[in-house]
């Protein structure tokens, strides 16, 4: 099963989120984030992850470990990937294989990566290419990957591209707005 959760945090404030389930490392990391939007994004994406794991994957008390590169669940084969951009947070979870997710607001900042992408096209297409490459990178090194992308808007009508990569090429992910 592959599920992708996303949430608009436009009108949210950090105090709305309980940090139950956040381990000491995560709480320390969050407390050191100076920028209030970045801190809110971090809290909101982890809150979304924990709620999704409990609701749909039977992880009632998820415990996490950081290996120096990425976070993973302790004593579980469930894999997850996190992303946030501006007012949107996204979580991808798979109990069957590797997973990667990336979300980006469609705006001019993607033009900085234009040389890396090697494309001469619209902002929307460049953003889609970027999120697909990021999701694929987060998914891992396996050759056969399937990539899914969708467009999303937040409450302020900002447009985003959300892309998911999985090595379970016969599985179609379910996108869930929270």
N, C-alpha and C positions, 0 to 999 in steps of 0.2 A: 504494500500500500504506500502510495506517495501522496502527501497532502502539502499544499502550499497555503499558508495563512498570511494575510496582510491586513494592516490596520492604518487608518488615518489618525495621526496624532495632532492635527491642526489645533484643536481647542483643548488639548490636554495639558496638565501640569504634573510635574514629577510626584507630588504628594498624593496624586490619585492612585498611584500604584503601590500595592503592598510588596515588599521585597522578601516575602516569605519564599523560601527555597533558594535564595541567593546565598552562595557560600561566602566565606570570609574573603577569599581572593577577589571574587566578583564585586563585593561591597567596597573593598579597598580600591579596586580599579575605578569604580563609579565615583567614589568620593574624590578622586584625584583629577577628574575631568573638569576643567575650568569653564568651558563653554556650556551654557545652560541648554541649548538645543542638542548638542552632542550628548550631554548627560541624560536628557529626556529620551533621546533615541535609544541609548544603551539600556536604560531601565525598561522602556516600553518593549523593545525587541526581546529581552530576556523574560519579561513577564508573559509576553505572547507565547514564547517557546514553552515555558513551564505549564501554562494553562493548556496548550495543545497536547503536550506529552501526557498530561493527566487525563484529558478528555478523550482522546482518540487512540492513544498508544499504551494505555494501562500503566504508565509510569507515575505512580501516586506520590512518591518522594524521590524525584530524580536527583541524582548526585553527579556532579561534573568534575572532570579533571582537565587540566591544561598541560599539553605536552611540549610547550614552548612555541608551537606554531598554531595549534587550533584546540578548541574545546571539544570534548566528547563525553558521552555518558559512561559512567562506571558500571560494569557488569551488565551491559546491554549491547545488542547488535543494531539497535536503532541509531541511525545517522541523522545529523541535522546540519543546516547551513543558515546563516543569518545575514541580513543586509538592511541598510536604512539609507534613505536619502531625503533630505528636507523634511517633509511632513508625513512620510510613509515609512513603515517598518514592514519587513517580510521575513518569514521563517519557512524553510522547506524541511520536511521530515520524511524519511523513508525507513521502513523496516525490512527492506529487501536488497538494498544496494547503496552505492555512493550517490551523493546528491550535492548540488551546488545551486545557489540562488544569488541573483544580483538585481537590485532595483536602482534606477537612476531617474532623476527629474530631467525632462527634456529641456535643456537650455544651452546657452553659448559655451559653457565651460567644457563641453565635449569637444569643441574645436581644438583644444590643446592636444587631444589624442588623435587628431585627424591624420597626422603623419604616421603614427603607429598602426592605424587601421588601414591606411593606404587606399582610402576611398574618397571619391569626390561626389558627395550626395547630400541629402537634406539632414537637418539636425535629428529628426526622428529616426532616420535610417542609421545614422552614425551612433546614436544612443542605443539602438537595438543591437548593432554589431558589438558595441562595447559591453553591454550587459550579457550578451551571449558568450563572449570571450571570458568575462569574469566568472560567470556561472560555470563554464566548462573548466576553468582553472581550479575553482573551488571543489569541483566534483572529483578531481584527481586525475591520475595519469593514464587510466585505461583508454584504449583506442575507441571502442564503439560506444558512443554517447548519443543520446537523443536530446535535442534542445527544444524547449517550448517557450514562447514569448507572448505576452499580452500587454495591452495598453490599459492604464488605470489613471483616473483623475482623483485629486483630493478635493476637500470641501471648498478650496479657493480656486478650483478649476485649473490647477497646475497639472500638466500631463506627465506621466511616468511610463517607462517601459520596465516590466518585470520579466526576467528570464530565468528559466530553470534548466539545469542539465542533470541527466541521470544516466547511469550505465545499465539501467533496466529498460532496454529499448522497446519492449512490448507493453510497458505500463504507461498509461496516460495519467498525469497528475490531476488531482482535484484542487481547484483554486477556491479558497474560502475567505470571504471578507468578514472581518471581525469588527 
